Amino acid sequence: MKAIGARFRASVAGLSPATIALILAVGLVLGVFPVYGCPTVLCAAAAIVLRLNLPAVQLINQLALPLQLVLLVPLNRFGAHIVSRYVALPSSWGVAGAARDAVVGWLCLCVPLGIVFYFVLAYALRRWVFATAKVTA
């Protein structure tokens, strides 16, 4: 775990607190995307579009893999509840229907929580940087 922390600190050295918060939020939210294999592609695309540090985003993505597996069933159930309640789609018991339900659950839960996580983390990192700069001055 120390090696992972050292690698992450090295990849975000010199970045602003808002950029570090964005790397963590994007990597975590896209890392729990409920379709296996897609988070890597989504994180790479987001890092390129947002001009973030690609290795740092991919590191957070890989660390979120256990969380992706744990959240797969709850996101699927929540998405199925949303889809069956508000949209008149035929229920399908196949893999495509399960993936659709899980993605709907991810969109309704993880994306808003990721936005909140970004703002809270950006605020906390700014306060931490300000406090450490005050102590060293």
DSSP file (Angstrom, degrees, kcal/mol; ACC not computed):
  #  RESIDUE AA STRUCTURE BP1 BP2  ACC     N-H-->O    O-->H-N    N-H-->O    O-->H-N    TCO  KAPPA ALPHA  PHI   PSI    X-CA   Y-CA   Z-CA
    1    1 A M     >        0   0    0      0, 0.0     4,-2.3     0, 0.0     5,-0.2   0.000 360.0 360.0 360.0 -33.3    0.0    0.0    0.0
    2    2 A K  H  >  +     0   0    0      1,-0.2     4,-2.5     2,-0.2     5,-0.2   0.882 360.0  52.7 -64.4 -36.9    2.9    2.3    0.7
    3    3 A A  H  > S+     0   0    0      2,-0.2     4,-2.3     1,-0.2    -1,-0.2   0.891 109.0  49.2 -66.2 -38.9    4.2    1.8   -2.9
    4    4 A I  H  > S+     0   0    0      2,-0.2     4,-2.4     1,-0.2    -2,-0.2   0.927 112.1  48.3 -66.0 -44.1    0.8    2.7   -4.3
    5    5 A G  H  X S+     0   0    0     -4,-2.3     4,-2.6     1,-0.2    -2,-0.2   0.901 112.3  48.8 -61.8 -41.8    0.6    5.8   -2.2
    6    6 A A  H  X S+     0   0    0     -4,-2.5     4,-2.1     2,-0.2    -1,-0.2   0.898 111.3  50.0 -65.5 -39.7    4.1    6.8   -3.2
    7    7 A R  H  X S+     0   0    0     -4,-2.3     4,-1.7     2,-0.2    -2,-0.2   0.901 112.4  47.2 -65.5 -40.5    3.3    6.3   -6.9
    8    8 A F  H  X S+     0   0    0     -4,-2.4     4,-1.5     2,-0.2    -2,-0.2   0.926 111.3  50.6 -67.2 -43.9    0.2    8.4   -6.6
    9    9 A R  H  < S+     0   0    0     -4,-2.6     4,-0.5     1,-0.2    -2,-0.2   0.889 110.6  50.4 -60.8 -38.6    2.0   11.2   -4.8
   10   10 A A  H  < S+     0   0    0     -4,-2.1     3,-0.5     1,-0.2    -1,-0.2   0.866 109.8  50.1 -67.3 -35.0    4.7   11.2   -7.4
   11   11 A S  H  < S+     0   0    0     -4,-1.7    -1,-0.2     1,-0.2    -2,-0.2   0.732 117.1  39.2 -78.7 -19.8    2.1   11.4  -10.2
   12   12 A V  S >< S+     0   0    0     -4,-1.5     3,-2.0    -3,-0.2    -1,-0.2   0.295  81.5 133.8-109.3   9.7    0.2   14.3   -8.7
   13   13 A A  T 3  S+     0   0    0     -3,-0.5     3,-0.1    -4,-0.5    -3,-0.0  -0.392  76.3  14.1 -62.2 130.8    3.2   16.3   -7.4
   14   14 A G  T 3  S+     0   0    0      1,-0.3    -1,-0.3    -2,-0.1     2,-0.2   0.437  96.3 126.6  85.8   0.7    2.9   19.9   -8.3
   15   15 A L    <   -     0   0    0     -3,-2.0    -1,-0.3     1,-0.1    -3,-0.1  -0.564  64.5-104.2 -89.1 156.5   -0.8   19.8   -9.3
   16   16 A S     >  -     0   0    0     -2,-0.2     4,-2.2     1,-0.1     5,-0.2  -0.345  29.3-112.2 -73.1 158.4   -3.4   22.1   -7.8
   17   17 A P  H  > S+     0   0    0      0, 0.0     4,-2.4     0, 0.0     5,-0.2   0.864 118.3  54.4 -59.4 -36.0   -5.8   20.8   -5.1
   18   18 A A  H  > S+     0   0    0      2,-0.2     4,-2.1     1,-0.2     5,-0.1   0.887 108.7  48.4 -66.1 -37.6   -8.7   21.1   -7.6
   19   19 A T  H  > S+     0   0    0      2,-0.2     4,-2.4     1,-0.2    -1,-0.2   0.902 111.4  49.2 -69.3 -40.6   -6.9   19.0  -10.2
   20   20 A I  H  X S+     0   0    0     -4,-2.2     4,-2.3     2,-0.2    -2,-0.2   0.915 111.7  49.4 -63.6 -42.3   -6.1   16.3   -7.6
   21   21 A A  H  X S+     0   0    0     -4,-2.4     4,-2.6     1,-0.2    -2,-0.2   0.890 111.0  50.1 -63.4 -38.5   -9.7   16.3   -6.5
   22   22 A L  H  X S+     0   0    0     -4,-2.1     4,-2.8     2,-0.2     5,-0.3   0.896 109.2  51.2 -67.3 -39.7  -10.8   16.0  -10.1
   23   23 A I  H  X S+     0   0    0     -4,-2.4     4,-2.3     2,-0.2     5,-0.2   0.935 114.0  44.3 -60.8 -46.4   -8.4   13.1  -10.7
   24   24 A L  H  X S+     0   0    0     -4,-2.3     4,-2.1     2,-0.2     5,-0.2   0.911 116.3  45.7 -66.0 -43.1   -9.7   11.2   -7.6
   25   25 A A  H  X S+     0   0    0     -4,-2.6     4,-2.8     2,-0.2     5,-0.3   0.932 116.1  44.2 -68.2 -45.8  -13.4   11.9   -8.4
   26   26 A V  H  X S+     0   0    0     -4,-2.8     4,-2.4    -5,-0.2     5,-0.4   0.931 115.2  48.6 -65.6 -44.8  -13.2   11.0  -12.0
   27   27 A G  H  X S+     0   0    0     -4,-2.3     4,-1.1    -5,-0.3    -1,-0.2   0.887 116.3  42.9 -62.5 -39.1  -11.1    7.9  -11.4
   28   28 A L  H  X S+     0   0    0     -4,-2.1     4,-1.0    -5,-0.2    -2,-0.2   0.936 116.7  44.5 -73.8 -47.0  -13.5    6.7   -8.6
   29   29 A V  H >< S+     0   0    0     -4,-2.8     3,-0.6     1,-0.2    -2,-0.2   0.935 120.9  39.1 -66.5 -45.9  -16.8    7.4  -10.4
   30   30 A L  H >< S+     0   0    0     -4,-2.4     3,-1.2    -5,-0.3    -1,-0.2   0.779 109.1  64.2 -74.3 -24.3  -15.7    6.0  -13.7
   31   31 A G  H 3< S+     0   0    0     -4,-1.1    -1,-0.2    -5,-0.4    -2,-0.2   0.733 101.4  49.7 -69.9 -22.6  -13.9    3.2  -12.0
   32   32 A V  T << S+     0   0    0     -4,-1.0    -1,-0.2    -3,-0.6    -2,-0.2   0.240  74.6 138.9 -99.9  13.3  -17.2    1.8  -10.5
   33   33 A F    <   -     0   0    0     -3,-1.2     5,-0.1     1,-0.1    70,-0.1  -0.400  58.4-129.4 -56.4 130.2  -19.0    1.9  -13.9
   34   34 A P  S    S+     0   0    0      0, 0.0     2,-0.6     0, 0.0    -1,-0.1   0.331  82.6  86.7 -79.3   9.8  -20.9   -1.4  -13.8
   35   35 A V  S >  S-     0   0    0     67,-0.1     3,-1.6    68,-0.0    -2,-0.1  -0.932  84.6-121.0-108.9 115.3  -19.9   -2.8  -17.2
   36   36 A Y  T 3  S+     0   0    0     -2,-0.6     0, 0.0     1,-0.2     0, 0.0  -0.270  93.0  16.4 -59.9 131.5  -16.6   -4.8  -16.9
   37   37 A G  T 3> S+     0   0    0      1,-0.0     4,-0.8     4,-0.0     3,-0.3  -0.025 102.9  89.9  98.0 -28.9  -13.8   -3.4  -19.1
   38   38 A C  H <> S+     0   0    0     -3,-1.6     4,-3.0     1,-0.2     5,-0.3   0.836  71.9  67.9 -71.8 -33.5  -15.4   -0.1  -19.8
   39   39 A P  H  > S+     0   0    0      0, 0.0     4,-2.8     0, 0.0     5,-0.2   0.868  97.9  53.4 -57.8 -35.5  -14.0    1.9  -16.9
   40   40 A T  H  > S+     0   0    0     -3,-0.3     4,-2.0     2,-0.2    -2,-0.2   0.933 113.5  41.9 -63.9 -45.1  -10.5    1.7  -18.3
   41   41 A V  H  X S+     0   0    0     -4,-0.8     4,-2.5     2,-0.2    -1,-0.2   0.913 116.0  49.5 -68.2 -42.9  -11.6    3.1  -21.6
   42   42 A L  H  X S+     0   0    0     -4,-3.0     4,-2.6     1,-0.2    -2,-0.2   0.898 111.6  48.5 -64.2 -40.9  -13.8    5.7  -19.9
   43   43 A C  H  X S+     0   0    0     -4,-2.8     4,-2.5    -5,-0.3    -1,-0.2   0.896 111.6  49.7 -66.6 -39.7  -11.0    6.9  -17.6
   44   44 A A  H  X S+     0   0    0     -4,-2.0     4,-2.0    -5,-0.2    -2,-0.2   0.927 113.0  46.5 -64.4 -43.7   -8.6    7.1  -20.4
   45   45 A A  H  X S+     0   0    0     -4,-2.5     4,-2.7     1,-0.2     5,-0.2   0.912 113.5  48.6 -64.7 -42.3  -11.0    9.2  -22.5
   46   46 A A  H  X S+     0   0    0     -4,-2.6     4,-2.9     1,-0.2     6,-0.2   0.895 110.3  51.5 -65.2 -39.6  -11.8   11.4  -19.5
   47   47 A A  H  X>S+     0   0    0     -4,-2.5     5,-2.4     2,-0.2     4,-0.5   0.890 113.4  44.8 -65.0 -38.0   -8.2   12.0  -18.7
   48   48 A I  H  <5S+     0   0    0     -4,-2.0     3,-0.4     3,-0.2    -2,-0.2   0.936 117.1  43.7 -70.7 -45.8   -7.5   13.0  -22.3
   49   49 A V  H  <5S+     0   0    0     -4,-2.7    -2,-0.2     1,-0.2    -3,-0.2   0.912 121.5  38.9 -67.1 -42.6  -10.5   15.3  -22.6
   50   50 A L  H  <5S-     0   0    0     -4,-2.9    -1,-0.2    -5,-0.2    -2,-0.2   0.455 108.5-123.5 -87.6  -0.4  -10.0   16.9  -19.2
   51   51 A R  T  <5 +     0   0    0     -4,-0.5    -3,-0.2    -3,-0.4     2,-0.2   0.929  57.1 154.0  56.6  50.0   -6.2   17.0  -19.6
   52   52 A L      < -     0   0    0     -5,-2.4     2,-0.8    -6,-0.2    -1,-0.2  -0.574  58.5 -82.1-100.6 167.8   -5.6   15.1  -16.4
   53   53 A N     >  -     0   0    0     -2,-0.2     4,-2.2     1,-0.2     5,-0.2  -0.610  40.9-156.0 -72.2 108.9   -2.7   12.9  -15.5
   54   54 A L  H  > S+     0   0    0     -2,-0.8     4,-2.6     1,-0.2     5,-0.2   0.888  88.1  50.5 -60.2 -45.1   -3.5    9.6  -17.2
   55   55 A P  H  > S+     0   0    0      0, 0.0     4,-2.0     0, 0.0    -1,-0.2   0.890 111.3  49.6 -62.5 -35.9   -1.5    7.3  -14.9
   56   56 A A  H  > S+     0   0    0      2,-0.2     4,-2.1     1,-0.2    -2,-0.2   0.921 112.2  47.1 -67.8 -42.4   -3.0    8.8  -11.8
   57   57 A V  H  X S+     0   0    0     -4,-2.2     4,-2.3     1,-0.2    -1,-0.2   0.914 113.4  48.7 -64.7 -42.1   -6.6    8.4  -13.1
   58   58 A Q  H  X S+     0   0    0     -4,-2.6     4,-2.5     2,-0.2    -1,-0.2   0.845 108.2  54.8 -67.9 -32.8   -5.9    4.8  -14.2
   59   59 A L  H  X S+     0   0    0     -4,-2.0     4,-2.0    -5,-0.2    -1,-0.2   0.934 110.6  44.7 -64.3 -45.6   -4.3    4.1  -10.8
   60   60 A I  H  X S+     0   0    0     -4,-2.1     4,-1.4     2,-0.2    -2,-0.2   0.892 111.7  54.9 -64.4 -39.0   -7.5    5.3   -9.0
   61   61 A N  H  < S+     0   0    0     -4,-2.3     3,-0.4     1,-0.2     4,-0.3   0.929 109.4  46.1 -58.5 -46.7   -9.5    3.3  -11.6
   62   62 A Q  H >< S+     0   0    0     -4,-2.5     3,-1.0     1,-0.2    -1,-0.2   0.850 110.0  53.5 -68.4 -33.7   -7.7    0.1  -10.8
   63   63 A L  H 3< S+     0   0    0     -4,-2.0     4,-0.3     1,-0.2    -1,-0.2   0.760 104.6  57.3 -69.7 -23.6   -8.0    0.7   -7.1
   64   64 A A  T 3X S+     0   0    0     -4,-1.4     4,-2.2    -3,-0.4    -1,-0.2   0.480  78.2  96.5 -85.2  -2.7  -11.8    1.0   -7.5
   65   65 A L  H <> S+     0   0    0     -3,-1.0     4,-2.0    -4,-0.3    -1,-0.2   0.906  82.6  48.8 -57.9 -45.9  -12.1   -2.4   -9.1
   66   66 A P  H  > S+     0   0    0      0, 0.0     4,-2.1     0, 0.0    -1,-0.2   0.898 111.5  51.2 -60.9 -36.0  -13.2   -4.2   -5.9
   67   67 A L  H  > S+     0   0    0     -4,-0.3     4,-2.3     2,-0.2    -2,-0.2   0.867 106.0  55.6 -66.8 -35.4  -15.7   -1.4   -5.3
   68   68 A Q  H  X S+     0   0    0     -4,-2.2     4,-0.7     1,-0.2    -1,-0.2   0.924 109.7  45.8 -60.6 -44.5  -17.1   -1.9   -8.8
   69   69 A L  H  < S+     0   0    0     -4,-2.0     4,-0.4     1,-0.2     3,-0.4   0.872 113.2  49.2 -68.3 -36.7  -17.7   -5.6   -8.1
   70   70 A V  H  < S+     0   0    0     -4,-2.1     3,-0.3     1,-0.2    -1,-0.2   0.873 113.6  46.1 -69.5 -36.9  -19.3   -4.9   -4.7
   71   71 A L  H  X S+     0   0    0     -4,-2.3     4,-2.5     1,-0.2     5,-0.3   0.517  87.6  91.1 -85.0  -4.9  -21.6   -2.2   -6.2
   72   72 A L  H  X S+     0   0    0     -4,-0.7     4,-1.9    -3,-0.4    -1,-0.2   0.929  90.8  39.7 -59.6 -49.8  -22.7   -4.3   -9.2
   73   73 A V  H  > S+     0   0    0     -4,-0.4     4,-2.6    -3,-0.3     5,-0.2   0.933 116.5  48.5 -70.3 -46.2  -25.8   -5.9   -7.6
   74   74 A P  H  > S+     0   0    0      0, 0.0     4,-2.5     0, 0.0     5,-0.2   0.915 113.6  47.8 -61.5 -39.6  -27.0   -2.8   -5.7
   75   75 A L  H  X S+     0   0    0     -4,-2.5     4,-2.6     2,-0.2    30,-0.3   0.894 111.6  51.2 -65.7 -38.1  -26.7   -0.6   -8.8
   76   76 A N  H  X S+     0   0    0     -4,-1.9     4,-2.5    -5,-0.3    -1,-0.2   0.936 112.3  45.4 -63.3 -46.2  -28.5   -3.2  -10.8
   77   77 A R  H  X S+     0   0    0     -4,-2.6     4,-2.0     2,-0.2    -2,-0.2   0.907 114.6  47.7 -65.6 -41.8  -31.4   -3.4   -8.3
   78   78 A F  H  X S+     0   0    0     -4,-2.5     4,-2.2    -5,-0.2    -2,-0.2   0.926 113.7  47.7 -65.4 -43.6  -31.7    0.3   -8.0
   79   79 A G  H  X S+     0   0    0     -4,-2.6     4,-3.1     1,-0.2     5,-0.2   0.885 109.8  52.4 -64.4 -38.9  -31.6    0.8  -11.7
   80   80 A A  H  X S+     0   0    0     -4,-2.5     4,-2.5     2,-0.2     5,-0.2   0.881 108.9  51.3 -63.3 -37.7  -34.2   -1.9  -12.2
   81   81 A H  H  X S+     0   0    0     -4,-2.0     4,-1.5     2,-0.2    -2,-0.2   0.925 113.3  44.3 -64.1 -44.8  -36.4   -0.1   -9.7
   82   82 A I  H  X S+     0   0    0     -4,-2.2     4,-2.5     2,-0.2     5,-0.4   0.938 115.7  47.1 -64.6 -47.9  -36.0    3.2  -11.6
   83   83 A V  H  X S+     0   0    0     -4,-3.1     4,-1.7     1,-0.2     6,-0.4   0.916 114.4  45.5 -64.2 -43.8  -36.5    1.6  -15.0
   84   84 A S  H  < S+     0   0    0     -4,-2.5    -1,-0.2    -5,-0.2    -2,-0.2   0.787 117.7  44.4 -71.6 -25.5  -39.6   -0.4  -14.0
   85   85 A R  H  < S+     0   0    0     -4,-1.5    -2,-0.2    -5,-0.2    -1,-0.2   0.871 127.4  19.9 -86.7 -38.3  -41.2    2.5  -12.2
   86   86 A Y  H  < S+     0   0    0     -4,-2.5     2,-0.4    -5,-0.2    -3,-0.2   0.592 115.1  57.4-113.4 -13.0  -40.7    5.4  -14.6
   87   87 A V     <  -     0   0    0     -4,-1.7     2,-1.6    -5,-0.4    -1,-0.1  -0.969  69.7-136.6-126.1 136.0  -40.0    4.0  -18.1
   88   88 A A        +     0   0    0     -2,-0.4    -4,-0.1    -3,-0.1    -5,-0.0  -0.506  52.1 141.8 -90.5  69.0  -42.2    1.7  -20.0
   89   89 A L        -     0   0    0     -2,-1.6     2,-0.2    -6,-0.4    -2,-0.1  -0.845  58.5-105.1-105.0 145.1  -39.5   -0.7  -21.3
   90   90 A P        -     0   0    0      0, 0.0     2,-0.3     0, 0.0    -2,-0.0  -0.469  39.5-114.2 -67.0 138.4  -40.1   -4.4  -21.5
   91   91 A S        -     0   0    0     -2,-0.2     2,-0.4    -7,-0.0     6,-0.0  -0.566  34.4-168.1 -75.6 132.9  -38.3   -6.2  -18.8
   92   92 A S        -     0   0    0     -2,-0.3    -3,-0.0     2,-0.1    -1,-0.0  -0.964  20.4-158.3-123.0 141.2  -35.6   -8.4  -20.0
   93   93 A W        +     0   0    0     -2,-0.4    -1,-0.1     4,-0.1    -2,-0.0   0.315  62.6 101.9 -97.5   7.0  -33.8  -11.1  -18.0
   94   94 A G  S  > S-     0   0    0      1,-0.1     4,-1.9     4,-0.0     5,-0.1  -0.123  90.3 -94.6 -85.6-176.4  -30.7  -11.1  -20.2
   95   95 A V  H  > S+     0   0    0      1,-0.2     4,-2.7     2,-0.2     5,-0.2   0.868 122.4  55.9 -66.2 -38.0  -27.3   -9.6  -19.8
   96   96 A A  H  > S+     0   0    0      1,-0.2     4,-2.4     2,-0.2    -1,-0.2   0.906 108.5  47.2 -64.2 -41.1  -28.3   -6.6  -21.8
   97   97 A G  H  > S+     0   0    0      2,-0.2     4,-2.5     1,-0.2    -1,-0.2   0.894 112.7  49.2 -66.4 -39.7  -31.2   -5.8  -19.5
   98   98 A A  H  X S+     0   0    0     -4,-1.9     4,-2.3     2,-0.2    -2,-0.2   0.907 112.3  48.1 -66.0 -40.9  -29.0   -6.3  -16.4
   99   99 A A  H  X S+     0   0    0     -4,-2.7     4,-2.5     2,-0.2    -2,-0.2   0.911 111.1  51.2 -65.5 -41.5  -26.3   -4.0  -17.8
  100  100 A R  H  X S+     0   0    0     -4,-2.4     4,-2.4     1,-0.2    -2,-0.2   0.937 111.7  47.1 -59.8 -46.8  -28.9   -1.4  -18.7
  101  101 A D  H  X S+     0   0    0     -4,-2.5     4,-2.3     1,-0.2    -1,-0.2   0.899 112.5  49.3 -63.0 -40.8  -30.4   -1.5  -15.2
  102  102 A A  H  X S+     0   0    0     -4,-2.3     4,-2.3     2,-0.2    -1,-0.2   0.888 111.1  49.4 -66.9 -38.5  -26.9   -1.2  -13.6
  103  103 A V  H  X S+     0   0    0     -4,-2.5     4,-2.7     2,-0.2    -2,-0.2   0.890 110.4  50.9 -68.1 -38.5  -25.9    1.7  -15.8
  104  104 A V  H  X S+     0   0    0     -4,-2.4     4,-2.2     2,-0.2    -2,-0.2   0.926 111.5  48.1 -63.0 -43.5  -29.2    3.5  -15.0
  105  105 A G  H  X S+     0   0    0     -4,-2.3     4,-1.9   -30,-0.3     5,-0.5   0.895 111.7  50.2 -62.3 -39.8  -28.4    2.9  -11.3
  106  106 A W  H  X>S+     0   0    0     -4,-2.3     5,-1.5     1,-0.2     4,-1.1   0.920 110.8  49.0 -63.8 -44.4  -24.9    4.2  -11.7
  107  107 A L  H  <5S+     0   0    0     -4,-2.7    -2,-0.2     1,-0.2    -1,-0.2   0.883 115.0  44.5 -62.8 -38.2  -26.1    7.3  -13.5
  108  108 A C  H  <5S+     0   0    0     -4,-2.2    -1,-0.2    -5,-0.2    -2,-0.2   0.787 130.0  19.4 -79.5 -27.1  -28.6    8.1  -10.8
  109  109 A L  H  X5S+     0   0    0     -4,-1.9     4,-1.9    -5,-0.2    -3,-0.2   0.849 123.6  41.7-107.4 -55.0  -26.4    7.4   -7.8
  110  110 A C  H  X5S+     0   0    0     -4,-1.1     4,-2.4    -5,-0.5    -3,-0.2   0.867 109.6  54.1 -72.8 -38.7  -22.7    7.5   -8.6
  111  111 A V  H  ><S+     0   0    0     -5,-1.5     4,-1.9     2,-0.2    -1,-0.2   0.956 113.0  41.7 -65.0 -49.9  -22.5   10.5  -10.9
  112  112 A P  H  > S+     0   0    0      0, 0.0     4,-2.1     0, 0.0    -1,-0.2   0.915 116.5  49.6 -62.8 -39.4  -24.3   12.9   -8.4
  113  113 A L  H  X S+     0   0    0     -4,-1.9     4,-2.7     1,-0.2    -2,-0.2   0.860 108.6  54.3 -65.9 -33.2  -22.3   11.5   -5.5
  114  114 A G  H  X S+     0   0    0     -4,-2.4     4,-2.3     2,-0.2    -1,-0.2   0.876 106.9  50.4 -65.7 -38.1  -19.1   11.9   -7.5
  115  115 A I  H  X S+     0   0    0     -4,-1.9     4,-2.0     2,-0.2    -2,-0.2   0.926 112.9  45.6 -65.6 -44.0  -19.9   15.6   -8.1
  116  116 A V  H  X S+     0   0    0     -4,-2.1     4,-2.5     1,-0.2     5,-0.2   0.915 111.3  53.6 -63.1 -42.7  -20.5   16.1   -4.4
  117  117 A F  H  X S+     0   0    0     -4,-2.7     4,-2.6     1,-0.2     5,-0.2   0.888 106.9  52.5 -59.3 -40.7  -17.3   14.1   -3.7
  118  118 A Y  H  X S+     0   0    0     -4,-2.3     4,-2.9     2,-0.2     5,-0.2   0.950 111.5  44.4 -61.4 -49.7  -15.3   16.4   -6.0
  119  119 A F  H  X S+     0   0    0     -4,-2.0     4,-2.1     2,-0.2    -2,-0.2   0.900 115.8  46.9 -65.6 -40.4  -16.4   19.6   -4.3
  120  120 A V  H  X S+     0   0    0     -4,-2.5     4,-2.5     2,-0.2    -1,-0.2   0.928 115.9  45.3 -65.4 -44.4  -15.9   18.3   -0.8
  121  121 A L  H  X S+     0   0    0     -4,-2.6     4,-2.8    -5,-0.2     5,-0.2   0.894 111.6  51.6 -67.9 -40.0  -12.5   16.9   -1.6
  122  122 A A  H  X S+     0   0    0     -4,-2.9     4,-2.3    -5,-0.2    -1,-0.2   0.917 112.2  47.2 -62.5 -42.5  -11.4   20.1   -3.4
  123  123 A Y  H  X S+     0   0    0     -4,-2.1     4,-2.3    -5,-0.2    -2,-0.2   0.931 113.7  47.4 -62.9 -46.0  -12.5   22.2   -0.4
  124  124 A A  H  X S+     0   0    0     -4,-2.5     4,-2.3     1,-0.2    -2,-0.2   0.899 112.8  48.4 -65.0 -40.9  -10.7   19.8    2.0
  125  125 A L  H  X S+     0   0    0     -4,-2.8     4,-2.8     2,-0.2     5,-0.2   0.891 110.5  51.3 -67.7 -38.6   -7.5   19.8   -0.1
  126  126 A R  H  X S+     0   0    0     -4,-2.3     4,-2.4    -5,-0.2    -2,-0.2   0.923 112.2  46.9 -62.9 -42.4   -7.5   23.6   -0.4
  127  127 A R  H  X S+     0   0    0     -4,-2.3     4,-2.4     2,-0.2    -2,-0.2   0.899 113.0  49.5 -64.5 -40.1   -7.8   23.9    3.4
  128  128 A W  H  X S+     0   0    0     -4,-2.3     4,-2.5     2,-0.2     5,-0.2   0.915 112.0  47.1 -66.6 -43.5   -5.1   21.4    3.9
  129  129 A V  H  X S+     0   0    0     -4,-2.8     4,-2.2     2,-0.2    -2,-0.2   0.905 113.6  49.1 -64.4 -40.9   -2.7   23.1    1.5
  130  130 A F  H  X S+     0   0    0     -4,-2.4     4,-1.9    -5,-0.2    -2,-0.2   0.901 112.3  48.2 -64.2 -40.7   -3.5   26.4    3.1
  131  131 A A  H  X S+     0   0    0     -4,-2.4     4,-1.8     2,-0.2    -2,-0.2   0.898 113.3  46.3 -68.5 -40.4   -2.9   25.0    6.6
  132  132 A T  H  X S+     0   0    0     -4,-2.5     4,-1.9     1,-0.2    -1,-0.2   0.848 112.2  51.1 -71.5 -32.6    0.4   23.4    5.7
  133  133 A A  H  X S+     0   0    0     -4,-2.2     4,-1.1    -5,-0.2    -1,-0.2   0.861 109.7  51.1 -69.4 -34.3    1.6   26.5    3.9
  134  134 A K  H  < S+     0   0    0     -4,-1.9    -2,-0.2     2,-0.2    -1,-0.2   0.879 110.2  48.9 -68.9 -38.6    0.7   28.6    7.0
  135  135 A V  H  < S+     0   0    0     -4,-1.8    -2,-0.2     1,-0.2    -1,-0.2   0.896 112.6  46.6 -69.5 -40.7    2.7   26.2    9.3
  136  136 A T  H  <        0   0    0     -4,-1.9    -1,-0.2     1,-0.2    -2,-0.2   0.690 360.0 360.0 -77.3 -17.1    5.8   26.2    7.1
  137  137 A A     <        0   0    0     -4,-1.1    -1,-0.2    -5,-0.1    -2,-0.2   0.484 360.0 360.0 -78.6 360.0    5.8   30.0    6.7
